């Protein structure tokens, strides 16, 4: 039994080394910082890492720009070798925000984004944001939907539809919003707090409500 466990341990370590797949939990800013930085596919200058940050999965598929900050208790999950997380220069991931690619998913955040506390950003069908995007606390962005066409098959077994979400530059998303699959939010938009966005919004619009509707245009 001991030899079997030893073999499993050795094989797991080989897998970790080959695919650079890891779970890092940062207890202090200095703890394993160089190890974490070296594990990324790319890591820019002046990278700041908080305490109790969890970085899970294929770390070589995570690319960090310059002057990026990841706050206390944040969680980054890059699920497999086809998934990817890209965080642009100057972007701030605030405490306890979650970025999770899902299987084969992709999250690409532009420059100077802010992802505020308790936001959840998924990447199943692809999530792309432009520069200067502000995402307020408790917002959930999910580029996927469960298929539920067959009432005789459990929803959990019917798979996902994944169209993807694109948020263009200079967008402000208020607190507690839900951004659903297939949506494109145009440049310069403002999304009111608590909105559920299930359709694309043209540039320089102010929208809000459930479902979100255009309230006015920014002049």
MDTraj code that builds the backbone (N, CA, C; nanometers):
import mdtraj as md
import numpy as np

residues = "UNK UNK UNK UNK UNK UNK UNK UNK UNK UNK UNK UNK UNK UNK UNK UNK UNK UNK UNK UNK UNK UNK UNK UNK UNK UNK UNK UNK UNK UNK UNK UNK UNK UNK UNK UNK UNK UNK UNK UNK UNK UNK UNK UNK UNK UNK UNK UNK UNK UNK UNK UNK UNK UNK UNK UNK UNK UNK UNK UNK UNK UNK UNK UNK UNK UNK UNK UNK UNK UNK UNK UNK UNK UNK UNK UNK UNK UNK UNK UNK UNK UNK UNK UNK UNK UNK UNK UNK UNK UNK UNK UNK UNK UNK UNK UNK UNK UNK UNK UNK UNK UNK UNK UNK UNK UNK UNK UNK UNK UNK UNK UNK UNK UNK UNK UNK UNK UNK UNK UNK UNK UNK UNK UNK UNK UNK UNK UNK UNK UNK UNK UNK UNK UNK UNK UNK UNK UNK UNK UNK UNK UNK UNK UNK UNK UNK UNK UNK UNK UNK UNK UNK UNK UNK UNK UNK UNK UNK UNK UNK UNK UNK UNK UNK UNK UNK UNK UNK UNK UNK UNK UNK UNK UNK UNK UNK UNK UNK UNK UNK UNK UNK UNK UNK UNK UNK UNK UNK UNK UNK UNK UNK UNK UNK UNK UNK UNK UNK UNK UNK UNK UNK UNK UNK UNK UNK UNK UNK UNK UNK UNK UNK UNK UNK UNK UNK UNK UNK UNK".split()
xyz = np.array([
    [0.0832, -0.1206, 0.0000],
    [0.0000, 0.0000, 0.0000],
    [0.0866, 0.1256, 0.0000],
    [0.1926, 0.1256, 0.0821],
    [0.2813, 0.2413, 0.0886],
    [0.3500, 0.2633, -0.0449],
    [0.3955, 0.1529, -0.1096],
    [0.4634, 0.1670, -0.2382],
    [0.3673, 0.2193, -0.3441],
    [0.2397, 0.1761, -0.3383],
    [0.1389, 0.2229, -0.4329],
    [0.1174, 0.3732, -0.4181],
    [0.1062, 0.4185, -0.2935],
    [0.0903, 0.5610, -0.2666],
    [0.2121, 0.6379, -0.3156],
    [0.3303, 0.5826, -0.2959],
    [0.4536, 0.6480, -0.3405],
    [0.4544, 0.6639, -0.4919],
    [0.4096, 0.5580, -0.5649],
    [0.4036, 0.5645, -0.7109],
    [0.3045, 0.6722, -0.7546],
    [0.1884, 0.6738, -0.6925],
    [0.0893, 0.7759, -0.7258],
    [0.1451, 0.9157, -0.7039],
    [0.2152, 0.9330, -0.5935],
    [0.2733, 1.0633, -0.5617],
    [0.3744, 1.1034, -0.6679],
    [0.4601, 1.0094, -0.7077],
    [0.5603, 1.0387, -0.8100],
    [0.4954, 1.0743, -0.9435],
    [0.3904, 0.9968, -0.9821],
    [0.3233, 1.0242, -1.1090],
    [0.2545, 1.1598, -1.1056],
    [0.1954, 1.1947, -0.9916],
    [0.1295, 1.3248, -0.9773],
    [0.2316, 1.4378, -0.9903],
    [0.3474, 1.4204, -0.9296],
    [0.4514, 1.5227, -0.9384],
    [0.5008, 1.5384, -1.0819],
    [0.5115, 1.4252, -1.1569],
    [0.5499, 1.4330, -1.2973],
    [0.4460, 1.5104, -1.3771],
    [0.3176, 1.4842, -1.3476],
    [0.2091, 1.5543, -1.4161],
    [0.2149, 1.7042, -1.3886],
    [0.2375, 1.7387, -1.2632],
    [0.2479, 1.8795, -1.2248],
    [0.3628, 1.9466, -1.3004],
    [0.4780, 1.8768, -1.3061],
    [0.5953, 1.9344, -1.3720],
    [0.5716, 1.9502, -1.5216],
    [0.5057, 1.8502, -1.5828],
    [0.4838, 1.8518, -1.7269],
    [0.3867, 1.9616, -1.7680],
    [0.2741, 1.9719, -1.6966],
    [0.1694, 2.0636, -1.7381],
    [0.1649, 2.1931, -1.6570],
    [0.2525, 2.2043, -1.5611],
    [0.2567, 2.3216, -1.4730],
    [0.1169, 2.3473, -1.4161],
    [0.0592, 2.2422, -1.3652],
    [-0.0734, 2.2464, -1.3063],
    [-0.0566, 2.2504, -1.1550],
    [-0.1156, 2.3506, -1.0915],
    [-0.0852, 2.3714, -0.9506],
    [-0.2035, 2.4281, -0.8753],
    [-0.1992, 2.4146, -0.7455],
    [-0.2856, 2.4900, -0.6556],
    [-0.1947, 2.5679, -0.5627],
    [-0.1936, 2.6994, -0.5775],
    [-0.1166, 2.7864, -0.4902],
    [-0.2129, 2.8573, -0.3969],
    [-0.1856, 2.8535, -0.2681],
    [-0.2589, 2.9337, -0.1716],
    [-0.1578, 3.0248, -0.1046],
    [-0.1710, 3.1555, -0.1267],
    [-0.0715, 3.2513, -0.0798],
    [-0.1109, 3.3001, 0.0588],
    [-0.0368, 3.2561, 0.1608],
    [-0.0685, 3.2949, 0.2979],
    [-0.0160, 3.4344, 0.3299],
    [0.0962, 3.4693, 0.2726],
    [0.1530, 3.6022, 0.2902],
    [0.2009, 3.6508, 0.1544],
    [0.2124, 3.7807, 0.1373],
    [0.2492, 3.8347, 0.0064],
    [0.3830, 3.7801, -0.0414],
    [0.4746, 3.7548, 0.0506],
    [0.6070, 3.7066, 0.0118],
    [0.6109, 3.5559, -0.0104],
    [0.5126, 3.4828, 0.0437],
    [0.5147, 3.3370, 0.0387],
    [0.4967, 3.2863, -0.1040],
    [0.5949, 3.2096, -0.1535],
    [0.5880, 3.1466, -0.2854],
    [0.5679, 3.2462, -0.3989],
    [0.5915, 3.3735, -0.3761],
    [0.5625, 3.4725, -0.4801],
    [0.6453, 3.4478, -0.6053],
    [0.7744, 3.4218, -0.5879],
    [0.8583, 3.3971, -0.7044],
    [0.8182, 3.2670, -0.7735],
    [0.7789, 3.1664, -0.6944],
    [0.7337, 3.0391, -0.7495],
    [0.6090, 3.0592, -0.8338],
    [0.5129, 3.1349, -0.7805],
    [0.3898, 3.1621, -0.8535],
    [0.4199, 3.2389, -0.9809],
    [0.4995, 3.3426, -0.9694],
    [0.5321, 3.4262, -1.0850],
    [0.5978, 3.3431, -1.1945],
    [0.6878, 3.2559, -1.1572],
    [0.7578, 3.1743, -1.2559],
    [0.6692, 3.0680, -1.3187],
    [0.5601, 3.0344, -1.2525],
    [0.4711, 2.9307, -1.3050],
    [0.3796, 2.9825, -1.4146],
    [0.3600, 3.1145, -1.4229],
    [0.2712, 3.1709, -1.5231],
    [0.3333, 3.1626, -1.6628],
    [0.2461, 3.1598, -1.7639],
    [0.2945, 3.1666, -1.9007],
    [0.3635, 3.2992, -1.9275],
    [0.3145, 3.4044, -1.8635],
    [0.3771, 3.5365, -1.8709],
    [0.3419, 3.6105, -1.7436],
    [0.4355, 3.6860, -1.6908],
    [0.4091, 3.7688, -1.5731],
    [0.4879, 3.8988, -1.5877],
    [0.4168, 4.0108, -1.5921],
    [0.4793, 4.1402, -1.6139],
    [0.5451, 4.1966, -1.4885],
    [0.5914, 4.3188, -1.5012],
    [0.6580, 4.3875, -1.3909],
    [0.5567, 4.4382, -1.2886],
    [0.6066, 4.4529, -1.1631],
    [0.5278, 4.5121, -1.0535],
    [0.3963, 4.4392, -1.0298],
    [0.4027, 4.3073, -1.0351],
    [0.2859, 4.2234, -1.0055],
    [0.2656, 4.2169, -0.8549],
    [0.1436, 4.2491, -0.8094],
    [0.1135, 4.2495, -0.6660],
    [0.0133, 4.1392, -0.6349],
    [0.0471, 4.0610, -0.5341],
    [-0.0331, 3.9448, -0.4974],
    [-0.0700, 3.9539, -0.3503],
    [-0.1999, 3.9440, -0.3195],
    [-0.2463, 3.9546, -0.1816],
    [-0.2314, 3.8237, -0.1052],
    [-0.2930, 3.8187, 0.0121],
    [-0.2908, 3.6994, 0.0961],
    [-0.4079, 3.6083, 0.0624],
    [-0.3887, 3.4783, 0.0864],
    [-0.4907, 3.3750, 0.0675],
    [-0.5473, 3.3730, -0.0746],
    [-0.4659, 3.4113, -0.1717],
    [-0.5048, 3.4002, -0.3117],
    [-0.4936, 3.2543, -0.3547],
    [-0.5926, 3.2053, -0.4298],
    [-0.5879, 3.0692, -0.4838],
    [-0.5715, 3.0757, -0.6349],
    [-0.4700, 3.0079, -0.6841],
    [-0.4453, 2.9998, -0.8271],
    [-0.4437, 2.8518, -0.8618],
    [-0.5434, 2.8086, -0.9400],
    [-0.5711, 2.6661, -0.9559],
    [-0.5649, 2.6282, -1.1034],
    [-0.5098, 2.5112, -1.1322],
    [-0.5170, 2.4563, -1.2664],
    [-0.3876, 2.4724, -1.3439],
    [-0.4005, 2.5011, -1.4729],
    [-0.2857, 2.5070, -1.5626],
    [-0.2284, 2.6478, -1.5584],
    [-0.1359, 2.6699, -1.4689],
    [-0.0851, 2.8055, -1.4453],
    [-0.0059, 2.8593, -1.5643],
    [0.0482, 2.7702, -1.6466],
    [0.1216, 2.8162, -1.7648],
    [0.0302, 2.8797, -1.8682],
    [-0.1008, 2.8618, -1.8527],
    [-0.1986, 2.9207, -1.9442],
    [-0.2563, 3.0516, -1.8885],
    [-0.1941, 3.1054, -1.7847],
    [-0.2322, 3.2341, -1.7278],
    [-0.1246, 3.3360, -1.7625],
    [-0.1658, 3.4491, -1.8191],
    [-0.0715, 3.5527, -1.8612],
    [-0.1092, 3.6840, -1.7935],
    [-0.0135, 3.7402, -1.7228],
    [-0.0345, 3.8594, -1.6408],
    [0.0453, 3.9754, -1.6989],
    [-0.0198, 4.0913, -1.7178],
    [0.0487, 4.2086, -1.7695],
    [0.1238, 4.2840, -1.6614],
    [0.1744, 4.4018, -1.6954],
    [0.2461, 4.4870, -1.6012],
    [0.1498, 4.5555, -1.5043],
    [0.1969, 4.5774, -1.3814],
    [0.1226, 4.6546, -1.2804],
    [-0.0152, 4.5956, -1.2496],
    [-0.0253, 4.4651, -1.2557],
    [-0.1496, 4.3961, -1.2203],
    [-0.1512, 4.3685, -1.0709],
    [-0.2687, 4.3823, -1.0108],
    [-0.2849, 4.3559, -0.8676],
    [-0.3974, 4.2551, -0.8476],
    [-0.3690, 4.1521, -0.7671],
    [-0.4695, 4.0511, -0.7323],
    [-0.4860, 4.0533, -0.5813],
    [-0.6067, 4.0874, -0.5348],
    [-0.6306, 4.1128, -0.3939],
    [-0.6498, 3.9886, -0.3093],
    [-0.6567, 4.0099, -0.1779],
    [-0.6688, 3.9013, -0.0802],
    [-0.7872, 3.8103, -0.1119],
    [-0.7626, 3.6799, -0.1071],
    [-0.8709, 3.5834, -0.1189],
    [-0.9289, 3.5680, -0.2573],
    [-0.8699, 3.6323, -0.3577],
    [-0.9175, 3.6136, -0.4951],
    [-0.8852, 3.4710, -0.5409],
    [-0.9563, 3.4266, -0.6443],
    [-0.9377, 3.2894, -0.6941],
    [-0.9338, 3.2908, -0.8469],
    [-0.8270, 3.2359, -0.9038],
    [-0.8124, 3.2211, -1.0478],
    [-0.8085, 3.0729, -1.0801],
    [-0.8986, 3.0292, -1.1701],
    [-0.9046, 2.8884, -1.2087],
    [-0.8903, 2.8801, -1.3597],
    [-0.7824, 2.8176, -1.4052],
    [-0.7606, 2.7924, -1.5473],
    [-0.7666, 2.6416, -1.5655],
    [-0.8797, 2.5925, -1.6119],
    [-0.9192, 2.4539, -1.5898],
    [-0.8317, 2.3517, -1.6603],
    [-0.7960, 2.3767, -1.7870],
    [-0.7238, 2.2735, -1.8620],
    [-0.6311, 2.3382, -1.9648],
    [-0.5658, 2.2546, -2.0450],
    [-0.4647, 2.3036, -2.1377],
    [-0.5220, 2.3853, -2.2531],
    [-0.6531, 2.3764, -2.2761],
    [-0.7152, 2.4573, -2.3809],
    [-0.7774, 2.5848, -2.3249],
    [-0.7768, 2.6001, -2.1953],
    [-0.8296, 2.7214, -2.1314],
    [-0.7199, 2.8274, -2.1220],
    [-0.7621, 2.9538, -2.0978],
    [-0.6630, 3.0611, -2.0909],
    [-0.7198, 3.1793, -2.0130],
    [-0.6348, 3.2414, -1.9321],
    [-0.6663, 3.3677, -1.8653],
    [-0.5596, 3.4691, -1.9037],
    [-0.6034, 3.5849, -1.9532],
    [-0.5128, 3.6948, -1.9866],
    [-0.5605, 3.8182, -1.9113],
    [-0.4720, 3.8791, -1.8341],
    [-0.5059, 3.9984, -1.7560],
    [-0.4171, 4.1125, -1.8032],
    [-0.4798, 4.2191, -1.8552],
    [-0.4065, 4.3281, -1.9167],
    [-0.3378, 4.4195, -1.8172],
    [-0.2476, 4.5017, -1.8680],
    [-0.1684, 4.5941, -1.7868],
    [-0.2570, 4.6825, -1.6988],
    [-0.2170, 4.6964, -1.5732],
    [-0.2844, 4.7884, -1.4826],
    [-0.4181, 4.7426, -1.4299],
    [-0.4587, 4.6218, -1.4619],
    [-0.5886, 4.5708, -1.4157],
    [-0.5802, 4.5279, -1.2695],
    [-0.6885, 4.5522, -1.1971],
    [-0.6957, 4.5199, -1.0550],
    [-0.8064, 4.4174, -1.0321],
    [-0.7693, 4.3048, -0.9724],
    [-0.8658, 4.2035, -0.9289],
    [-0.8793, 4.2205, -0.7778],
    [-0.9934, 4.2686, -0.7340],
    [-1.0110, 4.3020, -0.5932],
    [-1.0342, 4.1770, -0.5082],
    [-1.0253, 4.1920, -0.3744],
    [-1.0389, 4.0761, -0.2866],
    [-1.1643, 3.9936, -0.3119],
    [-1.1436, 3.8619, -0.3128],
    [-1.2479, 3.7608, -0.3197],
    [-1.3271, 3.7596, -0.4500],
    [-1.2728, 3.8205, -0.5513],
    [-1.3274, 3.8021, -0.6857],
    [-1.2828, 3.6664, -0.7393],
    [-1.3617, 3.6104, -0.8313],
    [-1.3324, 3.4793, -0.8886],
    [-1.3286, 3.4904, -1.0404],
    [-1.2216, 3.4372, -1.1010],
    [-1.2121, 3.4187, -1.2457],
    [-1.1986, 3.2695, -1.2700],
    [-1.2934, 3.2120, -1.3441],
    [-1.2964, 3.0672, -1.3649],
    [-1.3264, 3.0394, -1.5121],
    [-1.2310, 2.9814, -1.5829],
    [-1.2480, 2.9611, -1.7264],
    [-1.3538, 2.8574, -1.7608],
    [-1.3770, 2.7589, -1.6721],
    [-1.4517, 2.6419, -1.7156],
    [-1.3690, 2.5637, -1.8162],
    [-1.4173, 2.4467, -1.8562],
    [-1.3420, 2.3612, -1.9479],
    [-1.3276, 2.4276, -2.0835],
    [-1.2031, 2.4444, -2.1268],
    [-1.1763, 2.5007, -2.2581],
    [-1.2121, 2.6468, -2.2740],
    [-1.2408, 2.7155, -2.1642],
    [-1.2855, 2.8540, -2.1715],
    [-1.1714, 2.9535, -2.1744],
    [-1.2078, 3.0809, -2.1933],
    [-1.1071, 3.1857, -2.2050],
    [-1.1602, 3.3143, -2.1443],
    [-1.0789, 3.3771, -2.0617],
    [-1.1083, 3.5080, -2.0059],
    [-0.9945, 3.6007, -2.0450],
    [-1.0278, 3.7078, -2.1161],
    [-0.9271, 3.8065, -2.1551],
    [-0.9733, 3.9444, -2.1097],
    [-0.9044, 3.9996, -2.0118],
    [-0.9369, 4.1314, -1.9587],
    [-0.8403, 4.2331, -2.0178],
    [-0.8925, 4.3460, -2.0635],
    [-0.8100, 4.4489, -2.1230],
    [-0.7287, 4.5243, -2.0203],
    [-0.6698, 4.6354, -2.0624],
    [-0.5885, 4.7180, -1.9741],
    [-0.6764, 4.8028, -1.8828],
    [-0.6265, 4.8242, -1.7603],
    [-0.6888, 4.9161, -1.6647],
    [-0.8332, 4.8780, -1.6317],
    [-0.8613, 4.7495, -1.6265],
    [-0.9916, 4.7022, -1.5790],
    [-0.9928, 4.6991, -1.4271],
    [-1.1117, 4.7047, -1.3687],
    [-1.1260, 4.6769, -1.2252],
    [-1.2371, 4.5747, -1.2066],
    [-1.2026, 4.4661, -1.1371],
    [-1.2975, 4.3604, -1.1039],
    [-1.3117, 4.3636, -0.9527],
    [-1.4263, 4.4102, -0.9062],
    [-1.4411, 4.4428, -0.7649],
    [-1.4799, 4.3224, -0.6796],
    [-1.4801, 4.3396, -0.5450],
    [-1.4979, 4.2237, -0.4561],
    [-1.6236, 4.1423, -0.4859],
    [-1.6067, 4.0113, -0.4781],
    [-1.7148, 3.9134, -0.4902],
    [-1.7756, 3.9052, -0.6300],
    [-1.7085, 3.9608, -0.7295],
    [-1.7497, 3.9359, -0.8674],
    [-1.7130, 3.7931, -0.9068],
    [-1.7926, 3.7355, -0.9983],
    [-1.7624, 3.6039, -1.0531],
    [-1.7634, 3.6163, -1.2050],
    [-1.6492, 3.5911, -1.2659],
    [-1.6345, 3.5984, -1.4107],
    [-1.5998, 3.4595, -1.4624],
    [-1.6897, 3.4053, -1.5472],
    [-1.6652, 3.2753, -1.6082],
    [-1.6160, 3.2935, -1.7520],
    [-1.5555, 3.1876, -1.8056],
    [-1.5008, 3.1968, -1.9407],
    [-1.5448, 3.0869, -2.0344],
    [-1.6498, 3.0125, -1.9999],
    [-1.6852, 2.8910, -2.0742],
    [-1.6888, 2.9115, -2.2254],
    [-1.7635, 3.0101, -2.2727],
    [-1.7739, 3.0367, -2.4159],
    [-1.6879, 3.1518, -2.4616],
    [-1.6061, 3.2048, -2.3709],
    [-1.5185, 3.3170, -2.4014],
    [-1.5721, 3.4481, -2.3469],
    [-1.4907, 3.5156, -2.2671],
    [-1.5220, 3.6483, -2.2152],
    [-1.4068, 3.7408, -2.2505],
    [-1.4378, 3.8492, -2.3226],
    [-1.3373, 3.9477, -2.3611],
    [-1.3843, 4.0855, -2.3176],
    [-1.2989, 4.1601, -2.2490],
    [-1.3300, 4.2985, -2.2143],
    [-1.2274, 4.3913, -2.2770],
    [-1.2721, 4.5114, -2.3125],
    [-1.1808, 4.6129, -2.3622],
    [-1.1086, 4.6817, -2.2477],
    [-1.0405, 4.7912, -2.2786],
    [-0.9684, 4.8681, -2.1779],
    [-1.0650, 4.9548, -2.0967],
    [-1.0270, 4.9847, -1.9746],
    [-1.1008, 5.0771, -1.8863],
    [-1.2435, 5.0287, -1.8559],
    [-1.2601, 4.9010, -1.8366],
    [-1.3898, 4.8453, -1.7975],
    [-1.3963, 4.8360, -1.6460],
    [-1.5052, 4.8877, -1.5879],
    [-1.5256, 4.8826, -1.4433],
    [-1.6380, 4.7833, -1.4144],
    [-1.6106, 4.6849, -1.3320],
    [-1.7098, 4.5824, -1.2975],
    [-1.7299, 4.5869, -1.1471],
    [-1.8468, 4.6336, -1.1055],
    [-1.8724, 4.6580, -0.9632],
    [-1.9025, 4.5279, -0.8895],
    [-1.8993, 4.5386, -0.7577],
    [-1.9098, 4.4237, -0.6678],
    [-2.0337, 4.3378, -0.6923],
    [-2.0168, 4.2064, -0.6717],
    [-2.1240, 4.1065, -0.6787],
    [-2.1819, 4.0883, -0.8186],
    [-2.1129, 4.1346, -0.9203],
    [-2.1565, 4.1090, -1.0579],
    [-2.1157, 3.9682, -1.1003],
    [-2.2036, 3.9031, -1.1778],
    [-2.1747, 3.7702, -1.2325],
    [-2.1827, 3.7781, -1.3845],
    [-2.0775, 3.7310, -1.4513],
    [-2.0724, 3.7289, -1.5978],
    [-2.0492, 3.5849, -1.6400],
    [-2.1463, 3.5279, -1.7151],
    [-2.1349, 3.3861, -1.7496],
    [-2.1670, 3.3629, -1.8967],
    [-2.0638, 3.3369, -1.9778],
    [-2.0836, 3.3133, -2.1204],
    [-2.1190, 3.1679, -2.1522],
    [-2.2288, 3.1217, -2.0967],
    [-2.2782, 2.9861, -2.1217],
    [-2.4212, 2.9764, -2.0689],
    [-2.4972, 2.8842, -2.1275],
    [-2.6319, 2.8537, -2.0798],
    [-2.6533, 2.7039, -2.0814],
    [-2.7248, 2.6534, -1.9831],
    [-2.7626, 2.5121, -1.9846],
    [-2.8653, 2.4860, -2.0949],
    [-2.8499, 2.3744, -2.1624],
    [-2.9501, 2.3280, -2.2582],
    [-3.0576, 2.2528, -2.1805],
    [-3.1851, 2.2835, -2.2096],
    [-3.2940, 2.2162, -2.1369],
    [-3.4079, 2.1795, -2.2318],
    [-3.3745, 2.1488, -2.3582],
    [-3.4755, 2.1205, -2.4603],
    [-3.5535, 1.9923, -2.4325],
    [-3.4875, 1.8926, -2.3764],
    [-3.5487, 1.7608, -2.3574],
    [-3.5970, 1.7467, -2.2129],
    [-3.7293, 1.7481, -2.1907],
    [-3.7799, 1.7382, -2.0533],
    [-3.7592, 1.6006, -1.9909],
    [-3.7230, 1.5021, -2.0728],
    [-3.7041, 1.3659, -2.0224],
    [-3.5591, 1.3356, -1.9858],
    [-3.4714, 1.4319, -2.0080],
    [-3.3293, 1.4153, -1.9751],
    [-3.2916, 1.5190, -1.8706],
    [-3.2218, 1.4787, -1.7651],
    [-3.1795, 1.5780, -1.6657],
    [-3.1019, 1.6921, -1.7315],
    [-3.1302, 1.8129, -1.6897],
    [-3.0630, 1.9304, -1.7461],
    [-2.9120, 1.9169, -1.7349],
    [-2.8667, 1.8586, -1.6253],
    [-2.7221, 1.8436, -1.6030],
    [-2.6548, 1.7583, -1.7103],
    [-2.7337, 1.6773, -1.7842],
    [-2.6772, 1.5893, -1.8860],
    [-2.6976, 1.6412, -2.0287],
    [-2.7548, 1.7587, -2.0435],
    [-2.7846, 1.8101, -2.1774],
    [-2.6780, 1.9057, -2.2303],
    [-2.5779, 1.9322, -2.1510],
    [-2.4672, 2.0135, -2.1998],
    [-2.4945, 2.1628, -2.1926],
    [-2.4075, 2.2395, -2.2581],
    [-2.4131, 2.3855, -2.2538],
    [-2.4141, 2.4428, -2.3944],
    [-2.4809, 2.5562, -2.4080],
    [-2.4626, 2.6419, -2.5247],
    [-2.3654, 2.7516, -2.4852],
    [-2.2679, 2.7792, -2.5713],
    [-2.1632, 2.8745, -2.5346],
    [-2.1372, 2.9680, -2.6530],
    [-2.1936, 3.0891, -2.6440],
    [-2.1768, 3.1879, -2.7508],
    [-2.0653, 3.2876, -2.7206],
    [-2.0449, 3.3153, -2.5940],
    [-1.9426, 3.4115, -2.5551],
    [-1.9988, 3.5494, -2.5256],
    [-1.9208, 3.6285, -2.4541],
    [-1.9585, 3.7652, -2.4152],
    [-1.8434, 3.8586, -2.4486],
    [-1.8777, 3.9742, -2.5058],
    [-1.7780, 4.0781, -2.5301],
    [-1.8260, 4.2087, -2.4689],
    [-1.7369, 4.2709, -2.3912],
    [-1.7641, 4.4008, -2.3294],
    [-1.6595, 4.4972, -2.3841],
    [-1.7037, 4.5975, -2.4574],
    [-1.6099, 4.6886, -2.5223],
    [-1.5514, 4.7880, -2.4227],
    [-1.4634, 4.8760, -2.4693],
    [-1.3861, 4.9647, -2.3829],
    [-1.4757, 5.0673, -2.3128],
    [-1.4269, 5.1141, -2.1971],
    [-1.4881, 5.2230, -2.1226],
    [-1.6336, 5.1945, -2.0858],
    [-1.6571, 5.0768, -2.0310],
    [-1.7908, 5.0369, -1.9850],
    [-1.7915, 5.0320, -1.8330],
    [-1.9000, 5.0810, -1.7732],
    [-1.9189, 5.0736, -1.6282],
    [-2.0380, 4.9830, -1.6009],
    [-2.0122, 4.8731, -1.5316],
    [-2.1168, 4.7787, -1.4919],
    [-2.1402, 4.7948, -1.3426],
    [-2.2616, 4.8337, -1.3047],
    [-2.2945, 4.8592, -1.1650],
    [-2.3013, 4.7317, -1.0824],
    [-2.3161, 4.7485, -0.9526],
    [-2.3109, 4.6341, -0.8605],
    [-2.4284, 4.5395, -0.8811],
    [-2.4006, 4.4120, -0.8617],
    [-2.5057, 4.3103, -0.8620],
    [-2.5658, 4.2808, -0.9971],
    [-2.4959, 4.3122, -1.1056],
    [-2.5487, 4.2836, -1.2393],
    [-2.5255, 4.1374, -1.2775],
    [-2.6084, 4.0904, -1.3699],
    [-2.5917, 3.9580, -1.4280],
    [-2.5802, 3.9773, -1.5791],
    [-2.4670, 3.9375, -1.6361],
    [-2.4443, 3.9494, -1.7794],
    [-2.4485, 3.8084, -1.8378],
    [-2.5434, 3.7843, -1.9298],
    [-2.5698, 3.6490, -1.9766],
    [-2.5089, 3.6224, -2.1137],
    [-2.5073, 3.4965, -2.1521],
    [-2.4362, 3.4504, -2.2709],
    [-2.4881, 3.5160, -2.3991],
    [-2.3965, 3.5381, -2.4936],
    [-2.4314, 3.5910, -2.6237],
    [-2.4404, 3.7416, -2.6313],
    [-2.4057, 3.8117, -2.5229],
    [-2.4229, 3.9569, -2.5140],
    [-2.2964, 4.0299, -2.5582],
    [-2.3164, 4.1402, -2.6294],
    [-2.2090, 4.2346, -2.6588],
    [-2.2507, 4.3704, -2.6026],
    [-2.1737, 4.4214, -2.5070],
    [-2.2003, 4.5534, -2.4491],
    [-2.1062, 4.6520, -2.5164],
    [-2.1647, 4.7496, -2.5862],
    [-2.0863, 4.8397, -2.6694],
    [-2.0039, 4.9397, -2.5904],
    [-1.9137, 5.0052, -2.6598],
    [-1.8243, 5.1042, -2.6003],
    [-1.9015, 5.2142, -2.5279],
    [-1.8515, 5.2521, -2.4110],
    [-1.9054, 5.3666, -2.3389],
    [-2.0386, 5.3438, -2.2698],
    [-2.0818, 5.2186, -2.2582],
    [-2.2114, 5.1912, -2.1943],
    [-2.2028, 5.1994, -2.0421],
    [-2.3175, 5.2276, -1.9811],
    [-2.3343, 5.2216, -1.8361],
    [-2.4486, 5.1246, -1.8086],
    [-2.4232, 5.0253, -1.7232],
    [-2.5243, 4.9255, -1.6878],
    [-2.5626, 4.9486, -1.5419],
    [-2.6889, 4.9823, -1.5184],
    [-2.7350, 5.0173, -1.3844],
    [-2.7274, 4.8980, -1.2900],
    [-2.7088, 4.9268, -1.1631],
    [-2.6975, 4.8226, -1.0607],
    [-2.8174, 4.7286, -1.0649],
    [-2.7903, 4.5996, -1.0521],
    [-2.8947, 4.4991, -1.0453],
    [-2.9531, 4.4567, -1.1782],
    [-2.9032, 4.5091, -1.2878],
    [-2.9579, 4.4758, -1.4189],
    [-2.9251, 4.3322, -1.4586],
    [-3.0161, 4.2724, -1.5365],
    [-2.9915, 4.1423, -1.5988],
    [-2.9846, 4.1663, -1.7494],
    [-2.8643, 4.1544, -1.8039],
    [-2.8428, 4.1867, -1.9452],
    [-2.8460, 4.0570, -2.0259],
    [-2.9518, 4.0388, -2.1047],
    [-2.9677, 3.9162, -2.1836],
    [-2.9700, 3.9433, -2.3333],
    [-2.9409, 4.0675, -2.3724],
    [-2.9302, 4.1014, -2.5135],
    [-2.8250, 4.2105, -2.5299],
    [-2.7738, 4.2249, -2.6505],
    [-2.6651, 4.3194, -2.6746],
    [-2.7122, 4.4634, -2.6584],
    [-2.6197, 4.5484, -2.6136],
    [-2.6484, 4.6888, -2.5873],
    [-2.5605, 4.7734, -2.6797],
    [-2.6204, 4.8664, -2.7562],
    [-2.5407, 4.9482, -2.8484],
    [-2.4515, 5.0473, -2.7744],
    [-2.3473, 5.0961, -2.8400],
    [-2.2515, 5.1857, -2.7738],
    [-2.3174, 5.3103, -2.7135],
    [-2.2582, 5.3562, -2.6055],
    [-2.2947, 5.4810, -2.5375],
    [-2.4411, 5.4824, -2.4916],
    [-2.4868, 5.3646, -2.4475],
    [-2.6212, 5.3523, -2.3912],
    [-2.6139, 5.3409, -2.2399],
    [-2.7187, 5.3904, -2.1734],
    [-2.7401, 5.3638, -2.0312],
    [-2.8562, 5.2670, -2.0229],
    [-2.8348, 5.1515, -1.9612],
    [-2.9407, 5.0506, -1.9552],
    [-2.9599, 5.0031, -1.8120],
    [-3.0770, 4.9465, -1.7858],
    [-3.1063, 4.8935, -1.6530],
    [-3.2343, 4.8132, -1.6555],
    [-3.2583, 4.7402, -1.5453],
    [-3.3816, 4.6638, -1.5314],
    [-3.3626, 4.5160, -1.5534],
    [-3.4757, 4.4425, -1.5381],
    [-3.4784, 4.2969, -1.5540],
    [-3.5933, 4.2624, -1.6491],
    [-3.5641, 4.2238, -1.7728],
    [-3.4316, 4.2274, -1.8365],
    [-3.3915, 4.3712, -1.8674],
    [-3.2653, 4.3933, -1.8937],
    [-3.2141, 4.5283, -1.9146],
    [-3.2718, 4.5901, -2.0427],
    [-3.3103, 4.7159, -2.0302],
    [-3.3588, 4.7939, -2.1439],
    [-3.2798, 4.9244, -2.1506],
    [-3.2730, 4.9821, -2.2677],
    [-3.2033, 5.1104, -2.2834],
    [-3.2867, 5.2207, -2.2217],
    [-3.2276, 5.2915, -2.1274],
    [-3.2961, 5.4010, -2.0578],
    [-3.2704, 5.5336, -2.1261],
    [-3.1496, 5.5519, -2.1760],
    [-3.1150, 5.6746, -2.2479],
    [-2.9818, 5.6528, -2.3162],
    [-2.9460, 5.7477, -2.4006],
    [-2.8160, 5.7486, -2.4653],
    [-2.7274, 5.8530, -2.3993],
    [-2.6003, 5.8239, -2.3920],
    [-2.5044, 5.9225, -2.3425],
    [-2.4732, 6.0220, -2.4542],
    [-2.4954, 6.1488, -2.4258],
    [-2.4729, 6.2529, -2.5289],
    [-2.3286, 6.3007, -2.5215],
])
top = md.Topology()
chain = top.add_chain()
for i, resn in enumerate(residues, 1):
    res = top.add_residue(resn, chain, resSeq=i)
    for name in ("N", "CA", "C"):
        top.add_atom(name, md.element.get_by_symbol(name[0]), res)
traj = md.Trajectory(xyz[None], top)
